Amino acid sequence: MDIKHKGIIREINKDVIRVELLESSDCVSCSAREFCSAGISGEKIIDVLNLDQSDVDRKGYSIGDKVEVVISRSLGIKALFLGYIFPFIILVGVLFSLDRLFKQEWLTGIFALVSLGIYYFLLYLFREKINKKFIFRIMPITREIA
């Protein structure tokens, strides 16, 4: 089963198709809404790799078209772990392990925050490798339910 979100094509380049995600009423009933940033109001832009420009032309996509951005559920869960669960485990692990080492709680807190900073910096350094694993697809919306 895939995770789908409606959007509008804002830009088509040689390498990427930029899709602005639309706010959805489906987010209210979703069990992952607390973790997912797609349901939060504000502009969300997704870059979908344009692997074959001729394929895009054949499908007839153009700027302003409504599409569905699709990612497999397993990749969505992997993103959840990378963005939220692993950092939480690191934070709690560092807090509990260093609490016994240092007498000052503020020092333990600083080390825990620094460990999170290092984790997110490593994610940033490996973003190209990670982006290659997270492949978004777009599909035309065949019918609009009012």
N, CA, C and O atoms as CSV, one atom per row, in Angstrom:
chain,resi,resn,atom,element,x,y,z
A,1,MET,N,N,0.851,-1.181,0.000
A,1,MET,CA,C,0.000,0.000,0.000
A,1,MET,C,C,0.893,1.239,0.000
A,1,MET,O,O,1.926,1.280,0.668
A,2,ASP,N,N,0.479,2.230,-0.751
A,2,ASP,CA,C,1.271,3.439,-0.897
A,2,ASP,C,C,0.687,4.580,-0.079
A,2,ASP,O,O,-0.490,4.571,0.282
A,3,ILE,N,N,1.531,5.559,0.205
A,3,ILE,CA,C,1.104,6.795,0.838
A,3,ILE,C,C,0.931,7.812,-0.281
A,3,ILE,O,O,1.845,8.023,-1.079
A,4,LYS,N,N,-0.242,8.444,-0.340
A,4,LYS,CA,C,-0.552,9.377,-1.425
A,4,LYS,C,C,-0.945,10.726,-0.845
A,4,LYS,O,O,-1.575,10.819,0.209
A,5,HIS,N,N,-0.554,11.761,-1.566
A,5,HIS,CA,C,-0.941,13.109,-1.165
A,5,HIS,C,C,-1.175,13.936,-2.420
A,5,HIS,O,O,-0.387,13.871,-3.364
A,6,LYS,N,N,-2.243,14.706,-2.436
A,6,LYS,CA,C,-2.578,15.509,-3.611
A,6,LYS,C,C,-1.704,16.754,-3.673
A,6,LYS,O,O,-1.313,17.320,-2.652
A,7,GLY,N,N,-1.410,17.162,-4.909
A,7,GLY,CA,C,-0.604,18.348,-5.107
A,7,GLY,C,C,-0.817,18.954,-6.473
A,7,GLY,O,O,-1.557,18.424,-7.302
A,8,ILE,N,N,-0.157,20.072,-6.693
A,8,ILE,CA,C,-0.221,20.789,-7.967
A,8,ILE,C,C,1.200,20.970,-8.479
A,8,ILE,O,O,2.090,21.380,-7.733
A,9,ILE,N,N,1.409,20.661,-9.756
A,9,ILE,CA,C,2.731,20.838,-10.358
A,9,ILE,C,C,3.011,22.333,-10.475
A,9,ILE,O,O,2.241,23.074,-11.085
A,10,ARG,N,N,4.125,22.765,-9.881
A,10,ARG,CA,C,4.501,24.171,-9.907
A,10,ARG,C,C,5.632,24.462,-10.883
A,10,ARG,O,O,5.756,25.583,-11.376
A,11,GLU,N,N,6.466,23.443,-11.167
A,11,GLU,CA,C,7.629,23.658,-12.026
A,11,GLU,C,C,8.061,22.332,-12.633
A,11,GLU,O,O,8.055,21.306,-11.954
A,12,ILE,N,N,8.433,22.348,-13.896
A,12,ILE,CA,C,8.964,21.157,-14.555
A,12,ILE,C,C,10.328,21.518,-15.127
A,12,ILE,O,O,10.437,22.382,-15.997
A,13,ASN,N,N,11.363,20.853,-14.634
A,13,ASN,CA,C,12.729,21.057,-15.103
A,13,ASN,C,C,13.228,19.780,-15.754
A,13,ASN,O,O,12.516,18.780,-15.843
A,14,LYS,N,N,14.455,19.843,-16.201
A,14,LYS,CA,C,15.066,18.665,-16.802
A,14,LYS,C,C,15.229,17.542,-15.773
A,14,LYS,O,O,15.020,16.371,-16.090
A,15,ASP,N,N,15.599,17.901,-14.549
A,15,ASP,CA,C,15.909,16.900,-13.527
A,15,ASP,C,C,14.766,16.616,-12.556
A,15,ASP,O,O,14.606,15.479,-12.112
A,16,VAL,N,N,13.973,17.624,-12.221
A,16,VAL,CA,C,12.931,17.440,-11.203
A,16,VAL,C,C,11.621,18.090,-11.627
A,16,VAL,O,O,11.583,19.031,-12.420
A,17,ILE,N,N,10.564,17.552,-11.068
A,17,ILE,CA,C,9.245,18.162,-11.166
A,17,ILE,C,C,8.892,18.597,-9.755
A,17,ILE,O,O,8.853,17.773,-8.841
A,18,ARG,N,N,8.637,19.877,-9.572
A,18,ARG,CA,C,8.319,20.409,-8.235
A,18,ARG,C,C,6.803,20.420,-8.070
A,18,ARG,O,O,6.068,20.997,-8.872
A,19,VAL,N,N,6.360,19.757,-6.993
A,19,VAL,CA,C,4.931,19.632,-6.727
A,19,VAL,C,C,4.642,20.250,-5.365
A,19,VAL,O,O,5.276,19.909,-4.367
A,20,GLU,N,N,3.667,21.173,-5.339
A,20,GLU,CA,C,3.233,21.768,-4.076
A,20,GLU,C,C,2.133,20.895,-3.501
A,20,GLU,O,O,1.115,20.659,-4.151
A,21,LEU,N,N,2.340,20.415,-2.277
A,21,LEU,CA,C,1.331,19.574,-1.625
A,21,LEU,C,C,0.172,20.433,-1.154
A,21,LEU,O,O,0.366,21.538,-0.647
A,22,LEU,N,N,-1.026,19.916,-1.325
A,22,LEU,CA,C,-2.231,20.601,-0.889
A,22,LEU,C,C,-2.649,20.089,0.471
A,22,LEU,O,O,-2.450,18.917,0.792
A,23,GLU,N,N,-3.235,20.977,1.280
A,23,GLU,CA,C,-3.773,20.532,2.558
A,23,GLU,C,C,-4.950,19.618,2.272
A,23,GLU,O,O,-5.742,19.866,1.363
A,24,SER,N,N,-5.053,18.557,3.059
A,24,SER,CA,C,-6.075,17.554,2.784
A,24,SER,C,C,-6.905,17.281,4.024
A,24,SER,O,O,-6.394,17.284,5.144
A,25,SER,N,N,-8.188,17.047,3.810
A,25,SER,CA,C,-9.059,16.662,4.922
A,25,SER,C,C,-8.760,15.227,5.353
A,25,SER,O,O,-9.129,14.822,6.455
A,26,ASP,N,N,-8.087,14.451,4.484
A,26,ASP,CA,C,-7.719,13.079,4.837
A,26,ASP,C,C,-6.733,13.043,5.999
A,26,ASP,O,O,-6.664,12.054,6.728
A,27,CYS,N,N,-5.972,14.120,6.173
A,27,CYS,CA,C,-4.964,14.159,7.235
A,27,CYS,C,C,-5.598,14.070,8.626
A,27,CYS,O,O,-4.963,13.599,9.570
A,28,VAL,N,N,-6.841,14.518,8.751
A,28,VAL,CA,C,-7.520,14.496,10.043
A,28,VAL,C,C,-7.688,13.069,10.548
A,28,VAL,O,O,-7.557,12.820,11.747
A,29,SER,N,N,-7.976,12.133,9.654
A,29,SER,CA,C,-8.227,10.756,10.059
A,29,SER,C,C,-6.987,9.871,9.999
A,29,SER,O,O,-7.062,8.692,10.342
A,30,CYS,N,N,-5.856,10.409,9.575
A,30,CYS,CA,C,-4.646,9.606,9.418
A,30,CYS,C,C,-4.011,9.315,10.778
A,30,CYS,O,O,-3.925,10.195,11.634
A,31,SER,N,N,-3.571,8.078,10.964
A,31,SER,CA,C,-2.979,7.698,12.246
A,31,SER,C,C,-1.569,8.246,12.418
A,31,SER,O,O,-1.061,8.272,13.539
A,32,ALA,N,N,-0.924,8.682,11.345
A,32,ALA,CA,C,0.445,9.206,11.440
A,32,ALA,C,C,0.480,10.727,11.372
A,32,ALA,O,O,1.538,11.300,11.115
A,33,ARG,N,N,-0.647,11.395,11.595
A,33,ARG,CA,C,-0.698,12.841,11.400
A,33,ARG,C,C,0.204,13.617,12.355
A,33,ARG,O,O,0.658,14.709,12.015
A,34,GLU,N,N,0.475,13.073,13.551
A,34,GLU,CA,C,1.348,13.783,14.482
A,34,GLU,C,C,2.790,13.806,13.994
A,34,GLU,O,O,3.548,14.717,14.323
A,35,PHE,N,N,3.162,12.809,13.214
A,35,PHE,CA,C,4.542,12.683,12.775
A,35,PHE,C,C,4.777,13.268,11.388
A,35,PHE,O,O,5.910,13.595,11.033
A,36,CYS,N,N,3.729,13.399,10.619
A,36,CYS,CA,C,3.853,13.782,9.209
A,36,CYS,C,C,3.781,15.290,9.070
A,36,CYS,O,O,2.858,15.922,9.582
A,37,SER,N,N,4.752,15.867,8.379
A,37,SER,CA,C,4.736,17.309,8.178
A,37,SER,C,C,3.858,17.709,7.008
A,37,SER,O,O,3.616,18.901,6.818
A,38,ALA,N,N,3.369,16.761,6.214
A,38,ALA,CA,C,2.527,17.097,5.066
A,38,ALA,C,C,1.181,17.648,5.511
A,38,ALA,O,O,0.582,18.451,4.795
A,39,GLY,N,N,0.696,17.237,6.670
A,39,GLY,CA,C,-0.596,17.696,7.141
A,39,GLY,C,C,-0.552,19.048,7.812
A,39,GLY,O,O,-1.601,19.622,8.105
A,40,ILE,N,N,0.633,19.574,8.064
A,40,ILE,CA,C,0.774,20.870,8.707
A,40,ILE,C,C,0.555,21.956,7.671
A,40,ILE,O,O,1.050,21.869,6.548
A,41,SER,N,N,-0.195,22.987,8.063
A,41,SER,CA,C,-0.478,24.040,7.099
A,41,SER,C,C,0.791,24.790,6.723
A,41,SER,O,O,1.759,24.839,7.483
A,42,GLY,N,N,0.759,25.359,5.556
A,42,GLY,CA,C,1.913,26.048,5.014
A,42,GLY,C,C,2.324,25.401,3.705
A,42,GLY,O,O,1.877,24.303,3.376
A,43,GLU,N,N,3.168,26.081,2.971
A,43,GLU,CA,C,3.580,25.576,1.665
A,43,GLU,C,C,4.585,24.442,1.811
A,43,GLU,O,O,5.616,24.593,2.466
A,44,LYS,N,N,4.275,23.305,1.195
A,44,LYS,CA,C,5.165,22.141,1.178
A,44,LYS,C,C,5.455,21.800,-0.269
A,44,LYS,O,O,4.536,21.547,-1.048
A,45,ILE,N,N,6.720,21.793,-0.631
A,45,ILE,CA,C,7.133,21.491,-1.994
A,45,ILE,C,C,7.909,20.179,-1.986
A,45,ILE,O,O,8.823,19.992,-1.183
A,46,ILE,N,N,7.537,19.277,-2.884
A,46,ILE,CA,C,8.222,18.000,-3.042
A,46,ILE,C,C,8.892,18.001,-4.406
A,46,ILE,O,O,8.276,18.348,-5.415
A,47,ASP,N,N,10.159,17.610,-4.425
A,47,ASP,CA,C,10.868,17.447,-5.692
A,47,ASP,C,C,10.777,15.993,-6.121
A,47,ASP,O,O,11.276,15.103,-5.432
A,48,VAL,N,N,10.142,15.754,-7.253
A,48,VAL,CA,C,10.010,14.415,-7.812
A,48,VAL,C,C,11.013,14.307,-8.948
A,48,VAL,O,O,11.019,15.132,-9.861
A,49,LEU,N,N,11.870,13.279,-8.888
A,49,LEU,CA,C,12.875,13.123,-9.929
A,49,LEU,C,C,12.216,12.963,-11.286
A,49,LEU,O,O,11.295,12.165,-11.458
A,50,ASN,N,N,12.693,13.720,-12.225
A,50,ASN,CA,C,12.231,13.632,-13.596
A,50,ASN,C,C,13.224,12.745,-14.336
A,50,ASN,O,O,14.120,13.235,-15.022
A,51,LEU,N,N,13.055,11.429,-14.187
A,51,LEU,CA,C,14.025,10.480,-14.714
A,51,LEU,C,C,14.064,10.460,-16.229
A,51,LEU,O,O,15.114,10.218,-16.824
A,52,ASP,N,N,12.928,10.713,-16.852
A,52,ASP,CA,C,12.873,10.669,-18.305
A,52,ASP,C,C,11.926,11.759,-18.777
A,52,ASP,O,O,10.708,11.620,-18.666
A,53,GLN,N,N,12.483,12.848,-19.304
A,53,GLN,CA,C,11.672,13.980,-19.732
A,53,GLN,C,C,10.638,13.571,-20.773
A,53,GLN,O,O,9.522,14.090,-20.772
A,54,SER,N,N,10.996,12.649,-21.658
A,54,SER,CA,C,10.039,12.234,-22.687
A,54,SER,C,C,8.838,11.533,-22.064
A,54,SER,O,O,7.725,11.626,-22.582
A,55,ASP,N,N,9.061,10.826,-20.943
A,55,ASP,CA,C,7.964,10.158,-20.249
A,55,ASP,C,C,6.985,11.190,-19.698
A,55,ASP,O,O,5.772,10.983,-19.737
A,56,VAL,N,N,7.511,12.299,-19.188
A,56,VAL,CA,C,6.643,13.354,-18.672
A,56,VAL,C,C,5.827,13.954,-19.806
A,56,VAL,O,O,4.633,14.212,-19.653
A,57,ASP,N,N,6.477,14.176,-20.949
A,57,ASP,CA,C,5.767,14.735,-22.088
A,57,ASP,C,C,4.666,13.787,-22.552
A,57,ASP,O,O,3.576,14.236,-22.909
A,58,ARG,N,N,4.939,12.472,-22.552
A,58,ARG,CA,C,3.948,11.495,-22.989
A,58,ARG,C,C,2.732,11.502,-22.071
A,58,ARG,O,O,1.599,11.358,-22.530
A,59,LYS,N,N,2.968,11.668,-20.793
A,59,LYS,CA,C,1.861,11.676,-19.846
A,59,LYS,C,C,1.118,12.997,-19.885
A,59,LYS,O,O,0.021,13.104,-19.336
A,60,GLY,N,N,1.694,14.001,-20.521
A,60,GLY,CA,C,1.013,15.276,-20.689
A,60,GLY,C,C,0.993,16.151,-19.459
A,60,GLY,O,O,0.088,16.975,-19.323
A,61,TYR,N,N,1.945,16.012,-18.556
A,61,TYR,CA,C,1.989,16.871,-17.379
A,61,TYR,C,C,2.384,18.276,-17.781
A,61,TYR,O,O,3.240,18.470,-18.644
A,62,SER,N,N,1.765,19.243,-17.158
A,62,SER,CA,C,2.158,20.624,-17.367
A,62,SER,C,C,1.964,21.373,-16.050
A,62,SER,O,O,1.328,20.870,-15.124
A,63,ILE,N,N,2.510,22.554,-15.986
A,63,ILE,CA,C,2.430,23.358,-14.775
A,63,ILE,C,C,0.959,23.655,-14.470
A,63,ILE,O,O,0.196,24.048,-15.352
A,64,GLY,N,N,0.579,23.458,-13.209
A,64,GLY,CA,C,-0.795,23.683,-12.777
A,64,GLY,C,C,-1.643,22.431,-12.716
A,64,GLY,O,O,-2.753,22.467,-12.184
A,65,ASP,N,N,-1.144,21.312,-13.251
A,65,ASP,CA,C,-1.898,20.057,-13.202
A,65,ASP,C,C,-1.994,19.538,-11.773
A,65,ASP,O,O,-1.041,19.640,-11.001
A,66,LYS,N,N,-3.150,18.981,-11.428
A,66,LYS,CA,C,-3.316,18.334,-10.129
A,66,LYS,C,C,-2.850,16.886,-10.261
A,66,LYS,O,O,-3.249,16.172,-11.180
A,67,VAL,N,N,-2.001,16.470,-9.329
A,67,VAL,CA,C,-1.444,15.119,-9.348
A,67,VAL,C,C,-1.456,14.556,-7.935
A,67,VAL,O,O,-1.698,15.270,-6.961
A,68,GLU,N,N,-1.190,13.262,-7.848
A,68,GLU,CA,C,-0.967,12.620,-6.557
A,68,GLU,C,C,0.513,12.289,-6.448
A,68,GLU,O,O,1.090,11.685,-7.352
A,69,VAL,N,N,1.120,12.685,-5.344
A,69,VAL,CA,C,2.501,12.322,-5.053
A,69,VAL,C,C,2.432,11.021,-4.265
A,69,VAL,O,O,1.726,10.932,-3.261
A,70,VAL,N,N,3.169,10.011,-4.726
A,70,VAL,CA,C,3.070,8.669,-4.154
A,70,VAL,C,C,4.449,8.216,-3.685
A,70,VAL,O,O,5.450,8.404,-4.375
A,71,ILE,N,N,4.479,7.615,-2.496
A,71,ILE,CA,C,5.684,6.972,-1.984
A,71,ILE,C,C,5.231,5.686,-1.307
A,71,ILE,O,O,4.145,5.633,-0.730
A,72,SER,N,N,6.053,4.661,-1.376
A,72,SER,CA,C,5.653,3.391,-0.761
A,72,SER,C,C,5.604,3.546,0.756
A,72,SER,O,O,6.355,4.331,1.334
A,73,ARG,N,N,4.723,2.799,1.386
A,73,ARG,CA,C,4.550,2.883,2.838
A,73,ARG,C,C,5.848,2.525,3.572
A,73,ARG,O,O,6.158,3.115,4.607
A,74,SER,N,N,6.600,1.566,3.041
A,74,SER,CA,C,7.848,1.170,3.715
A,74,SER,C,C,8.852,2.321,3.729
A,74,SER,O,O,9.577,2.497,4.708
A,75,LEU,N,N,8.899,3.108,2.647
A,75,LEU,CA,C,9.786,4.266,2.638
A,75,LEU,C,C,9.270,5.355,3.566
A,75,LEU,O,O,10.062,6.083,4.165
A,76,GLY,N,N,7.960,5.475,3.693
A,76,GLY,CA,C,7.392,6.431,4.635
A,76,GLY,C,C,7.745,6.080,6.069
A,76,GLY,O,O,8.046,6.961,6.874
A,77,ILE,N,N,7.709,4.804,6.387
A,77,ILE,CA,C,8.079,4.355,7.732
A,77,ILE,C,C,9.570,4.569,7.969
A,77,ILE,O,O,9.978,4.948,9.067
A,78,LYS,N,N,10.386,4.325,6.938
A,78,LYS,CA,C,11.821,4.557,7.054
A,78,LYS,C,C,12.107,6.043,7.317
A,78,LYS,O,O,12.972,6.377,8.127
A,79,ALA,N,N,11.382,6.921,6.636
A,79,ALA,CA,C,11.541,8.360,6.859
A,79,ALA,C,C,11.128,8.738,8.280
A,79,ALA,O,O,11.767,9.581,8.911
A,80,LEU,N,N,10.072,8.124,8.777
A,80,LEU,CA,C,9.627,8.354,10.143
A,80,LEU,C,C,10.720,7.968,11.135
A,80,LEU,O,O,10.980,8.697,12.093
A,81,PHE,N,N,11.356,6.828,10.906
A,81,PHE,CA,C,12.437,6.404,11.795
A,81,PHE,C,C,13.627,7.345,11.722
A,81,PHE,O,O,14.177,7.730,12.754
A,82,LEU,N,N,14.031,7.720,10.516
A,82,LEU,CA,C,15.193,8.599,10.369
A,82,LEU,C,C,14.954,9.985,10.957
A,82,LEU,O,O,15.861,10.573,11.546
A,83,GLY,N,N,13.751,10.506,10.804
A,83,GLY,CA,C,13.476,11.869,11.222
A,83,GLY,C,C,13.033,12.038,12.659
A,83,GLY,O,O,13.265,13.088,13.258
A,84,TYR,N,N,12.391,11.012,13.228
A,84,TYR,CA,C,11.806,11.189,14.551
A,84,TYR,C,C,12.204,10.125,15.568
A,84,TYR,O,O,12.593,10.456,16.688
A,85,ILE,N,N,12.114,8.866,15.197
A,85,ILE,CA,C,12.300,7.805,16.187
A,85,ILE,C,C,13.773,7.629,16.569
A,85,ILE,O,O,14.092,7.586,17.758
A,86,PHE,N,N,14.678,7.527,15.587
A,86,PHE,CA,C,16.108,7.407,15.909
A,86,PHE,C,C,16.615,8.598,16.727
A,86,PHE,O,O,17.333,8.393,17.706
A,87,PRO,N,N,16.264,9.840,16.357
A,87,PRO,CA,C,16.712,10.962,17.192
A,87,PRO,C,C,16.181,10.886,18.622
A,87,PRO,O,O,16.886,11.240,19.567
A,88,PHE,N,N,14.940,10.427,18.782
A,88,PHE,CA,C,14.389,10.280,20.131
A,88,PHE,C,C,15.170,9.235,20.919
A,88,PHE,O,O,15.484,9.439,22.091
A,89,ILE,N,N,15.483,8.116,20.269
A,89,ILE,CA,C,16.267,7.065,20.938
A,89,ILE,C,C,17.641,7.587,21.331
A,89,ILE,O,O,18.124,7.309,22.429
A,90,ILE,N,N,18.273,8.345,20.434
A,90,ILE,CA,C,19.587,8.925,20.738
A,90,ILE,C,C,19.487,9.871,21.921
A,90,ILE,O,O,20.301,9.808,22.843
A,91,LEU,N,N,18.488,10.751,21.897
A,91,LEU,CA,C,18.319,11.728,22.975
A,91,LEU,C,C,18.124,11.046,24.320
A,91,LEU,O,O,18.798,11.379,25.295
A,92,VAL,N,N,17.210,10.101,24.372
A,92,VAL,CA,C,16.929,9.407,25.641
A,92,VAL,C,C,18.128,8.562,26.066
A,92,VAL,O,O,18.468,8.522,27.248
A,93,GLY,N,N,18.769,7.886,25.111
A,93,GLY,CA,C,19.943,7.069,25.433
A,93,GLY,C,C,21.079,7.887,26.020
A,93,GLY,O,O,21.698,7.490,27.007
A,94,VAL,N,N,21.349,9.035,25.405
A,94,VAL,CA,C,22.428,9.904,25.916
A,94,VAL,C,C,22.044,10.467,27.277
A,94,VAL,O,O,22.880,10.531,28.179
A,95,LEU,N,N,20.798,10.872,27.434
A,95,LEU,CA,C,20.362,11.416,28.729
A,95,LEU,C,C,20.526,10.395,29.852
A,95,LEU,O,O,21.061,10.722,30.911
A,96,PHE,N,N,20.073,9.167,29.629
A,96,PHE,CA,C,20.166,8.156,30.675
A,96,PHE,C,C,21.598,7.701,30.922
A,96,PHE,O,O,21.990,7.481,32.067
A,97,SER,N,N,22.383,7.557,29.854
A,97,SER,CA,C,23.749,7.063,30.045
A,97,SER,C,C,24.655,8.115,30.677
A,97,SER,O,O,25.503,7.773,31.501
A,98,LEU,N,N,24.498,9.371,30.314
A,98,LEU,CA,C,25.370,10.402,30.874
A,98,LEU,C,C,24.864,10.948,32.201
A,98,LEU,O,O,25.606,11.640,32.899
A,99,ASP,N,N,23.630,10.656,32.562
A,99,ASP,CA,C,23.091,11.117,33.837
A,99,ASP,C,C,23.891,10.555,35.008
A,99,ASP,O,O,24.052,11.220,36.032
A,100,ARG,N,N,24.384,9.353,34.858
A,100,ARG,CA,C,25.181,8.734,35.922
A,100,ARG,C,C,26.620,9.242,35.928
A,100,ARG,O,O,27.298,9.212,36.955
A,101,LEU,N,N,27.080,9.714,34.749
A,101,LEU,CA,C,28.464,10.171,34.628
A,101,LEU,C,C,28.649,11.587,35.158
A,101,LEU,O,O,29.631,11.868,35.846
A,102,PHE,N,N,27.720,12.475,34.845
A,102,PHE,CA,C,27.823,13.875,35.259
A,102,PHE,C,C,26.869,14.150,36.410
A,102,PHE,O,O,25.761,13.616,36.462
A,103,LYS,N,N,27.318,14.989,37.324
A,103,LYS,CA,C,26.460,15.368,38.454
A,103,LYS,C,C,25.523,16.516,38.084
A,103,LYS,O,O,24.453,16.658,38.676
A,104,GLN,N,N,25.922,17.338,37.106
A,104,GLN,CA,C,25.093,18.468,36.702
A,104,GLN,C,C,24.151,18.042,35.566
A,104,GLN,O,O,24.583,17.544,34.526
A,105,GLU,N,N,22.879,18.254,35.798
A,105,GLU,CA,C,21.893,17.878,34.796
A,105,GLU,C,C,22.012,18.737,33.542
A,105,GLU,O,O,21.767,18.256,32.436
A,106,TRP,N,N,22.383,19.995,33.706
A,106,TRP,CA,C,22.485,20.877,32.547
A,106,TRP,C,C,23.565,20.398,31.584
A,106,TRP,O,O,23.422,20.543,30.370
A,107,LEU,N,N,24.645,19.827,32.118
A,107,LEU,CA,C,25.719,19.322,31.269
A,107,LEU,C,C,25.249,18.091,30.486
A,107,LEU,O,O,25.575,17.926,29.311
A,108,THR,N,N,24.486,17.242,31.154
A,108,THR,CA,C,23.904,16.080,30.475
A,108,THR,C,C,22.967,16.530,29.356
A,108,THR,O,O,22.977,15.963,28.264
A,109,GLY,N,N,22.167,17.542,29.634
A,109,GLY,CA,C,21.254,18.076,28.625
A,109,GLY,C,C,21.989,18.654,27.427
A,109,GLY,O,O,21.564,18.470,26.286
A,110,ILE,N,N,23.076,19.344,27.678
A,110,ILE,CA,C,23.866,19.914,26.578
A,110,ILE,C,C,24.458,18.809,25.716
A,110,ILE,O,O,24.418,18.897,24.488
A,111,PHE,N,N,25.004,17.775,26.335
A,111,PHE,CA,C,25.554,16.656,25.563
A,111,PHE,C,C,24.464,15.946,24.747
A,111,PHE,O,O,24.707,15.514,23.621
A,112,ALA,N,N,23.274,15.833,25.321
A,112,ALA,CA,C,22.176,15.200,24.590
A,112,ALA,C,C,21.797,16.034,23.362
A,112,ALA,O,O,21.568,15.485,22.284
A,113,LEU,N,N,21.733,17.348,23.526
A,113,LEU,CA,C,21.412,18.213,22.396
A,113,LEU,C,C,22.524,18.207,21.346
A,113,LEU,O,O,22.250,18.237,20.146
A,114,VAL,N,N,23.769,18.168,21.798
A,114,VAL,CA,C,24.894,18.099,20.852
A,114,VAL,C,C,24.842,16.784,20.077
A,114,VAL,O,O,25.129,16.761,18.880
A,115,SER,N,N,24.477,15.692,20.748
A,115,SER,CA,C,24.381,14.407,20.043
A,115,SER,C,C,23.303,14.458,18.965
A,115,SER,O,O,23.474,13.884,17.890
A,116,LEU,N,N,22.189,15.144,19.246
A,116,LEU,CA,C,21.157,15.316,18.228
A,116,LEU,C,C,21.670,16.172,17.074
A,116,LEU,O,O,21.396,15.884,15.909
A,117,GLY,N,N,22.405,17.210,17.400
A,117,GLY,CA,C,22.988,18.056,16.359
A,117,GLY,C,C,23.912,17.258,15.459
A,117,GLY,O,O,23.891,17.422,14.239
A,118,ILE,N,N,24.714,16.404,16.049
A,118,ILE,CA,C,25.626,15.564,15.271
A,118,ILE,C,C,24.830,14.604,14.387
A,118,ILE,O,O,25.171,14.409,13.221
A,119,TYR,N,N,23.774,14.005,14.933
A,119,TYR,CA,C,22.947,13.084,14.154
A,119,TYR,C,C,22.344,13.785,12.942
A,119,TYR,O,O,22.424,13.274,11.824
A,120,TYR,N,N,21.738,14.957,13.158
A,120,TYR,CA,C,21.118,15.666,12.041
A,120,TYR,C,C,22.159,16.191,11.058
A,120,TYR,O,O,21.881,16.276,9.862
A,121,PHE,N,N,23.349,16.544,11.534
A,121,PHE,CA,C,24.432,16.948,10.638
A,121,PHE,C,C,24.860,15.772,9.758
A,121,PHE,O,O,25.128,15.950,8.570
A,122,LEU,N,N,24.925,14.563,10.343
A,122,LEU,CA,C,25.256,13.379,9.547
A,122,LEU,C,C,24.174,13.089,8.508
A,122,LEU,O,O,24.481,12.702,7.381
A,123,LEU,N,N,22.914,13.275,8.885
A,123,LEU,CA,C,21.832,13.133,7.902
A,123,LEU,C,C,22.020,14.129,6.762
A,123,LEU,O,O,21.819,13.799,5.594
A,124,TYR,N,N,22.405,15.345,7.116
A,124,TYR,CA,C,22.632,16.373,6.101
A,124,TYR,C,C,23.787,15.975,5.184
A,124,TYR,O,O,23.694,16.141,3.968
A,125,LEU,N,N,24.867,15.454,5.753
A,125,LEU,CA,C,26.012,15.053,4.941
A,125,LEU,C,C,25.675,13.925,3.979
A,125,LEU,O,O,26.190,13.882,2.862
A,126,PHE,N,N,24.817,13.016,4.407
A,126,PHE,CA,C,24.448,11.866,3.582
A,126,PHE,C,C,23.121,12.070,2.856
A,126,PHE,O,O,22.502,11.096,2.428
A,127,ARG,N,N,22.676,13.308,2.711
A,127,ARG,CA,C,21.376,13.590,2.106
A,127,ARG,C,C,21.274,13.109,0.668
A,127,ARG,O,O,20.210,12.658,0.246
A,128,GLU,N,N,22.360,13.197,-0.094
A,128,GLU,CA,C,22.319,12.738,-1.487
A,128,GLU,C,C,22.067,11.228,-1.554
A,128,GLU,O,O,21.263,10.753,-2.356
A,129,LYS,N,N,22.770,10.490,-0.699
A,129,LYS,CA,C,22.596,9.035,-0.663
A,129,LYS,C,C,21.193,8.671,-0.180
A,129,LYS,O,O,20.569,7.748,-0.703
A,130,ILE,N,N,20.709,9.395,0.813
A,130,ILE,CA,C,19.368,9.138,1.345
A,130,ILE,C,C,18.315,9.492,0.302
A,130,ILE,O,O,17.343,8.756,0.131
A,131,ASN,N,N,18.499,10.619,-0.400
A,131,ASN,CA,C,17.528,11.040,-1.419
A,131,ASN,C,C,17.399,10.026,-2.543
A,131,ASN,O,O,16.328,9.900,-3.137
A,132,LYS,N,N,18.453,9.312,-2.841
A,132,LYS,CA,C,18.388,8.306,-3.901
A,132,LYS,C,C,17.503,7.135,-3.513
A,132,LYS,O,O,16.974,6.443,-4.383
A,133,LYS,N,N,17.336,6.904,-2.216
A,133,LYS,CA,C,16.491,5.796,-1.752
A,133,LYS,C,C,15.026,6.191,-1.643
A,133,LYS,O,O,14.144,5.336,-1.732
A,134,PHE,N,N,14.759,7.480,-1.451
A,134,PHE,CA,C,13.392,7.957,-1.297
A,134,PHE,C,C,12.901,8.488,-2.635
A,134,PHE,O,O,13.076,9.664,-2.956
A,135,ILE,N,N,12.289,7.610,-3.400
A,135,ILE,CA,C,11.809,7.955,-4.727
A,135,ILE,C,C,10.311,8.246,-4.657
A,135,ILE,O,O,9.509,7.383,-4.299
A,136,PHE,N,N,9.957,9.472,-5.005
A,136,PHE,CA,C,8.558,9.856,-5.118
A,136,PHE,C,C,8.123,9.662,-6.563
A,136,PHE,O,O,8.908,9.850,-7.493
A,137,ARG,N,N,6.869,9.285,-6.738
A,137,ARG,CA,C,6.285,9.178,-8.074
A,137,ARG,C,C,5.092,10.127,-8.125
A,137,ARG,O,O,4.523,10.484,-7.094
A,138,ILE,N,N,4.731,10.521,-9.315
A,138,ILE,CA,C,3.508,11.303,-9.461
A,138,ILE,C,C,2.573,10.572,-10.408
A,138,ILE,O,O,2.998,9.909,-11.354
A,139,MET,N,N,1.299,10.712,-10.124
A,139,MET,CA,C,0.259,10.099,-10.950
A,139,MET,C,C,-0.821,11.153,-11.178
A,139,MET,O,O,-1.128,11.935,-10.278
A,140,PRO,N,N,-1.390,11.174,-12.362
A,140,PRO,CA,C,-2.486,12.138,-12.582
A,140,PRO,C,C,-3.693,11.749,-11.738
A,140,PRO,O,O,-3.940,10.568,-11.491
A,141,ILE,N,N,-4.425,12.738,-11.310
A,141,ILE,CA,C,-5.664,12.486,-10.581
A,141,ILE,C,C,-6.728,12.198,-11.623
A,141,ILE,O,O,-7.060,13.052,-12.445
A,142,THR,N,N,-7.257,10.989,-11.579
A,142,THR,CA,C,-8.196,10.563,-12.616
A,142,THR,C,C,-9.582,11.149,-12.402
A,142,THR,O,O,-10.272,11.494,-13.362
A,143,ARG,N,N,-9.985,11.261,-11.151
A,143,ARG,CA,C,-11.287,11.867,-10.895
A,143,ARG,C,C,-11.230,12.599,-9.571
A,143,ARG,O,O,-10.542,12.185,-8.638
A,144,GLU,N,N,-11.951,13.671,-9.510
A,144,GLU,CA,C,-11.995,14.532,-8.337
A,144,GLU,C,C,-13.285,14.255,-7.594
A,144,GLU,O,O,-14.366,14.361,-8.172
A,145,ILE,N,N,-13.190,13.901,-6.318
A,145,ILE,CA,C,-14.389,13.666,-5.506
A,145,ILE,C,C,-14.714,14.956,-4.771
A,145,ILE,O,O,-13.872,15.494,-4.052
A,146,ALA,N,N,-15.906,15.442,-4.946
A,146,ALA,CA,C,-16.291,16.729,-4.342
A,146,ALA,C,C,-16.780,16.549,-2.938
A,146,ALA,O,O,-17.144,17.525,-2.282
